[in-house]
Amino acid sequence: MNRKLARTLFTLLHYLLAAGISFLILVPFLWMLSTSLKDRGALFALPIQWLPERPTLDSYFKVFQIFPFARAFLNSVVVTVATVAVTIASASLAAFAFAKLRFRGKEVLFALFLATMMVPQQVTTIPLFLVLKAVGLLDSHAGVVLPAFFNAFAVFMLRQHMAGIPGDFIDAARIDGAPPFLVYRAVVMPLLSASLATLAVITFMAAWNDYFWPLVVLSDKTKLTLTLALSQLNGQYANWYNVLMAGSVLSMLPIIAVYIAAQRWFKGGLQVGGLK
């Protein structure tokens, strides 16, 4: 009886702790949503209105009127989708080579490749900037996307998952005369749907929220991504909290939509690497 009571109390405390942590995480988002639905007069009302007395969508219309928000949103979509596509294509090819092809020095090369994960982004910023300047890709979306061709984390993640694919599938395809690229495209890639979806969600979130690299590359206001646009909006309309929060809410919607759409594969992809 005491053991059953202890287990019940432990379960209850576990759920209470989880609920408390979830509440603390959700409060800023709920406050942001609440603020975005307030008019300007309600922002400074005392006592504080945790829920707007007269909800309004004026802030959402205002953010498009006072700033080229739609253009920045489209720019972020283009850059993010291109980054996800480039990352998956390049990382999956490299991971296939490291996981399933045989060549001398593979393990040493893979170790050196992983060592680049220890190098901070700020260290490579100036060399990348000079390379983009030399090839004429500064102030372009292509310049923002170009570093996605080299993603050590993505290669490591897919390589670990590919290593778990039984060699019998690969051998059977080779016996049938399939060249390496056909093995990669027709055998390996279909078996990595969960892992690819996981990588796509992670890459999408990182590219969509990236601020530093677009700030370095882009200067034309018509090419700014959403993070840069929100930064400028914050500088010009610092006291328009409802408009700022409306822009922030809109910037979160694509990430939420992508996660919901890929949630089933995302969970499965996170678990694959831990299975032996």
Beta strands, then each sheet from edge to edge (+ up, - down):
end
